[in-house]
Amino acid sequence: MAKIIVVGSSSIDLVVTSSKRPGAGETVLGESFKTVPGGKGANQAVAAARLGADVTMIGRVGDDHYADIILNNFKANHVSIDHVEPVTHMESGTAHIVLAEGDNSIVVVKAANNEVTPAYIDQSLSAFDGADMVMIQQEIPEETVVHVSRLCKKQGIPLLLNPAPARPVPEELIENAAYLTPNEHEVTVLFSDLSVSEALRKYPNKLFITEGSRGVRYFDGEKEVLVPSYKVEAVDTTGAGDTFNAAFAVALAEGKPIYDSVRFANRAASLSVTKFGAQGGMPYREEVEAQL
């Protein structure tokens, strides 16, 4: 069983479904509203646990009823919360999601996730002992992401950086990460001075660009490789990227070759979009293997 540490955000997703996405100044009628656990860090932790990893979450929640939902959800999915502490002076993070026209639009309010600081990480150093992989995203402060990357480099732990939401990052962070998994938009923010092909060649077997329905592209040292996605009828694409990242991390931590790891992750991500909710559709290990 791979030991994976996830450093990142936990939140509650407030999800509205509508047949039409509102434009600026426009009001439209929605079809449904649901409240479900989310946050990129939490999503990836839950997905990795469902796929068979021993997962520890490092994060923060607020002092509100949302915190109870978040923590109980971790427990239900067998994610360790020994390093998820409440912040008494603010609310839990939230994501406000509109599902319309076959895709999603999201506004994230970080709130307690801003309290995942470098000092907080230093209080949780024991969690990193024996880790096979650390996963991190960008819904927490940038200085924390850099701090964790230095820690992983020092301890020789592979770091998978999912650079979402998109923002420019220090070169040091890119160098410290073992794996980078931007989507098509995020890669242009990360490498604004390079073409996609130039970026891939600069970071062979390190940069993996998720291209939605087309699949995942990387450079294997000799050529560009596109690992195709699986065709499914999408119900809700929220959390598909988080499922991909978790599955990719689990496969790599278990020692699978890169191509096979991407293929495993693509299959998991494709299954995740067939059900509602970022975490609701995240598959279990046996489901993925049955489809492979």
Summary of the structure (lengths in Angstrom):
residues: 292
radius of gyration: 17.9
end to end distance: 19.9
largest distance: 52.5
contacts: 1054
relative contact order: 0.15
helix: 38%
strand: 25%
